[in-house]
Amino acid sequence: MGTSRGKTLFLSVGEPSGDQHAGRLIRELRRHDGNLRFRGFGGPVMSEAGCEIDHDLTRLAVVGLVEVLPKLREFFRLADAAEELFRRGDVDGVLLVDFPGFNWHIAKRAKKYGLPVHYYLPPQLWAWGGWRVRKLRRSVDHVMSVLRLEQRWYDEHQVPNTYVGHPFFDAVAEQPLDDRLLERLTPEPGRGQRSVAVLPGSRDHEVHQNFPLMLDAMRRIAARHPDVRFLLGAHRDAHALWCRDRLHEQDRGLPVEIFVGRTSEVIEACECAMMVSGSVSLELLARGKPAAVIYRVGRILHTYARLMVNVKSITLVNLMAGRAIFPEMVSVGRPEPGIEFLERSVCAMLEDRFYYDSLVEQLAELRASQGSPGGIARAAAVLLDQFGWTGLDRPQLESVTDGQRKAAA
């Protein structure tokens, strides 16, 4: 056990997936030191883990200037509230999780009062906005890298960091599946029935922009493959209701079931998937399920991204592999090309067994090299050691990360 006495860690977490990972990290930190206290901005999973939530920041998750502007006043109000905590000395350290647009402000204000700042699931500067590494060096003491390509990039740019592995693989390994639901969803051998997962994203704007394309693709796939049923994994009840409201009279016979909070069972039961680009691709990797990936954006954001993005893929699995395992597309303008892409890609997986088996084999190889659980435990150990709140042996931690770096070389 650690040696801290009532230390308080402030967390700032703005994404639903970050809320889940931070909740697991809080539980692991408590296992090391039951005296630690947690408060800050996050979501319901963090709250259940014992974090005092000053504001549910996951409800404000946005992407792009157009979506950010209406909420700027709220973001600054929250940053001011955090700074007041820092000023009063109510916080002993700060942990940022994802959400860089807002978390830059939290980091800057924390450093103003001499607080140690660490970043978990750090901004993907290796993908876009690499010039911001100077800002990160000024305002963040240490980064916990979750991808090997990320760790190498931060090393090259002389940012103190430790590779810990991606927490999504812990989430998959620890996630208890509903066996009864899984039994109902899994096609019986010899029945000829097949399942395709539909994963429209975890943010409101992702669902609203991408699901209409997915629905049209589902209609076309169903016409070609009457034996296929669709399992839609919604992140929230509101998303499920919104998707259900898009179903028209003509869709009365469309074989689709909608589930809330059952994405793991949906993925486990499916043969393949269509998904919105996001970290859920890592669960598809962990469960060995191929997917077609789409992300629909407006023209302004797309033009900006083309100027700023430094990587050739929008899918984490493809970036980890260094090649395109999952077919992917950025949809801009007319929706028809995106609908055709989803139909073509999913049908290829359903119709070409050699192609499908090749994708599954590539996923297995990638999972063996980069998809092991244990990232949460490593992150907790590194974080406590960095803050000096535990008696963990530093050389032991270094031996772990050194071994991982050698394996990645």
N, C-alpha and C positions, 0 to 999 in steps of 0.2 A: 504494500500500500504506500501511497505518497505521503508527503510530510506537510502539505499545505494546511492552513487553518482558515477556513472560510474564504478562500480565494474566489473571486467572481470573474467569470469569463463572459464577455459580451460578444454575441454572435449577430451577424447581419447576413440574412439569407433571403434571396428574393425569388427563387424558382421553386415550383412544386417538387421537382426531383431533388433539388438541393435541400429542401425541408426534410425529405426522407433520409438522405444520407447524413445530414446533420443530426437527426434524431438518433440514428444508430451510433454516431460518433459520441454523442452525449452519454448514451448508455455505457459505451466502452470506457469513457473517461471516468464515469462514476464507479465502474468496476475497479479501476486503479485507485481512485481517491473519492471516498464517499463524502468528503467535506467540501468538494467543489460545488459552487453555485453557478447557475447559468441564467442569463436574461438577454433580451434584445429583440431583434426583428426576425420573424420566421413564420412558421405555419403550424398546423395542428399536430403534425407528427413530433415536432420539437416540443410542443406543449405537453404531449402525452409522455415524453421522455423526461420531463421535469424541468423544462426551461420556462422561465417567466417571460411570456410574450408581451412586449410593450405595444407591438402592432403587427398584424398579419400582413407582412410585406409581400407574401406570395400572391395576394389578391391584386397587386399592382404590377405584376410581371408584364412588361411591354417590350416591343422591339421596334426600332425605327423612330425617327424624329417626329413624324406625324402623330404617333401614339404617345410619345413622351410629353410633348408640349402641354396638353391639357392637365397633366398630372405633376407638372414641375413644382407648383406651390406645395403640394402634398409631400413630395420628396424632400424639399428644403425644410419643411416643418419637421419631418422625421429626423433629418440630419441635425437640426438644431436641438431636438430633444435628446439625441444621442450625445451631442457635445456637452449638454448640461450634466449628464451623468458622468462624463469624463472629467469635467471641471470640478465636480463635487468630490471626486475620488471614490466613486461607488464601484469602479471597475478596475480590475488588476491586469487585464489583457484583452485583446480583441482578436476575434477570428472571423475572417470574411469568407463567404462561400459563394462563388459564382457572382452573377449580377454586377459586373464591373462598372457600368455607367453610374450607378448609385454608390457602390462601395468605394470608389475612388474618394468620394467626399468623406465617407466615414473614416477611411484610413488617414486622410490628411488631418482631420480634426482630432483623431486619436493621437497622432504623432505630436500635435501641438501641445499635448499634455504629457508627453514622454512615455506613452503607453506602448508596450510591445505589440506589433501587428503581424499576424500571420495569415496566409491565404491558402485555402483548401479549395480544390476545383477552381484553379486560378483562371484569369482571363486568357483566352486562346490567342495570345499575342503572336504566336507562331503562325497563326492562320491569317490574321488581319491586324492592322494597327501596330506593327512591330516597333514603330517609333515611340510608342507609349512605354517601352521598357524603362526609359529614363524616369518617368513618373513612378513606375513601380519600385525602382531602386530607392527613390526618395521616401516613399511612404510605407513600404512593406519590408519587414525584417527578414522574413523567410517564407518560401513557397513550398507547399507539398504538391509535387507533380503527380498526376494520376495516369499519365501516358508516357511511354518510353520516348516517343518522338518529342513530347513536351519537355521532358527532363533534359534531353540532349540540347534542345533549343535554349533553355534557360542556362545550361552550363556554358554554351557558346557565348551567351550574352552576360556572363559573369554575375548572374543572379543567384544568391544563396538558395539552394533548394535540395529537397530529398525526394527521390522517387518512392512512392508508397503503393502504387497500384490503384486501379479504379474501384471505387466502392460499389459500383453496380454489380460486380461479380459476387460481393458479399451479400447484397440484397437478394440476388437470385438464389444463392446457396441457402440462405436463411429463411426464405419465403415459404411458409407452409402452404401447400396447395389443398384446395377443397377437393378431396378424393371423390366425393359423390357428384359434384359438379363436373369434375374432369371425366368421370366415367360416362356421364350423360353426353358430354360434348365430343368425346373421342369416338370417331366412326368405328363401328364394329367390323371386324375382318369379314370380307366376303359380301358386305352389304353394298359396296360400290359407292358409298357416300364419301365426299371429301369436304374439307373445311379450309376456308381462307380467312385469316385474321384481317380486320380493318382497324387501323390505329391512327385516328385523326389528330393526335397531338394533345398536349396537356394545357395549352393556353387557349383562351377564348378566341383570339384572332386566328390562331392556327386552325382550329376547328371550323370557324366560319369561312375561311378562305379555301381550305382544302377538301372538306367533306363533300361539297357539291360535285367536285370532280370525281371523287371516290365513288359517290353514289351512281353517277352516270357510268363509270367503269364497271361497277357491280351489275348494273342492268345488262350491259353488253356481255360480260363474262357469263352471267346466268343464262343468257340466250344461247351461248355456245356450249355451256356445260351445265345441263339441268341437274346433274348430280352434285353440284357444289352448293354449299351453304356458307353464309358469311357470319362471322362472329365479331361484333364490333365492341372493342374495349374502350369505354369512355372513362375519362379521369374523374369527372364530377357528374352529379345528378343533372346539373344545368346543361352540361354538354350532351348527355344522353337525351334529354328532352328536346334540345335544339335539333339534334340529328333526327329524332323520331318525327319531329314536325316537318322535316324536309321530305319525308316519304309521302308520295301522292297516292291518289286512288289507283293509278296504274301499277303501284308497287305492292298492292295487296298480296300478290302471289310471290313476291321476292323473298327468298329464304334467308332472312337476316334476323339475328337475335342481338339485342343490345345489353351489355353488362357494364355495371359501374364498379370500379375498384377490383376488377377481376382480370386485369391485363395478363397476369402470369398464367392463369388457367387458359385464357384465350390463346396465348402464344404456344403453350405446351400442347394444346389440342389441335392446333392448325397444321396443315401441310406446308403452307407458305403464307405470306402476308403482303399487304400494301400498307405503307406507313408514311407518316410525315417525318421528315428528317429531325432527329433528336437523339437523346441518350438512350431511348428505348431500343435503338439498334443494338446496344450492348446486351440486352436481354435476349434478343433474337440470336445474337452470336452465342451466348451462353447456352441457349437451348437448342442451338443447331438448326434454326429455321430460316430459310432464305426469304428475302423480301424485296419488293420494288419500292423505292424511296422517292417521294416527291416533296417539293416545298414551293408553294405559290407565293409570289411577292409582287408588289406594285412596281411600276416602271422606275420610279424615282429611287427606291431602295435598291433595285437591281442594278441600276446604273452606278450608284454609289459603291455597291459591293464589288462590281467588276473592277473598279479603280483601287479598292482597298484590300481585297482578299488575296492572299498569297498561296492558297492551296487549290488543288484541282478537283477536290471532292467536297460534297456537303455531308458526307456520311462518315461517322467515326470509324465504323468497321473498315471501310475502304481506306481511310487514312492510316489506320493501324497496320493494315496488310500491305499498304503501298501499291495497291492495285484495286480494280473495280470488281469486287465480289458481288455486291448488291447493285443492280442497275438503278440509276438515279436520274432525276431531272429537276431542274428549276423551271417552274411554270410562270411565264410572264405574258401578259396580253390575253389573247384568245384562249379560252379554256380547252378547246378541242385537242390541241397537241398533247396536253397533259392527260386528258382522258384516254386518248389513243395509246400513250406510253404505258399507262397502268394496265389497260386491257392487254396490250401486246406482251408486256413483261410477265404478268401473272399467268396468262395462258401458256407462255413458253414453259414456265415451271410446271404447269399442270399437264402439258402435252408431251414434253421432251424429257423422258426419264434419264437419259444420259446427261443432259444439261443439269437437271435437278440434282442428280447424285454427285456431279462435279462440284456444285455449289455447297452441298452438305459436307463433302470431303474437305474443301478449302476452309470452311468454317471450323471444322474439327482441328485442323492443323493450326489455325490462328488461335483458337481457344487454348490449345495445349501450350502455346508459347507466351501468350499475353493475357489469358483470361482466368487466371487463378484467383480464388478468394483470398482474403487476409489483409486487404487494403485498409479496412477500418482499424484493425488492431495496430497495424504499422503506423497509421496516421495518429492514433491516440498516443502511442509511445513516443513518436517524434515530437508531437505537440507539447506533451508534458515535459520532455527533456529540454526543448527549446525555451519554454517558459521558466525552467528551473524549479518546477513544482513537484519533482519526483526524484527518487534516488536511482533511476534507471542508469545503467552503465552505457555511456556514450560510445565506447569502442564497439560494444555489441550491436548498437544501432547502425554504426558505420559499416560493420561487416555485412549486415543484411543488404544495405543499399549498394555497397560495392559489388556484391555478388550479382545483384540484379543488373547493375550497369555493365558488368562483364558479359552477362548473358545477352544484353541488348546490343553489344558492340558487333 
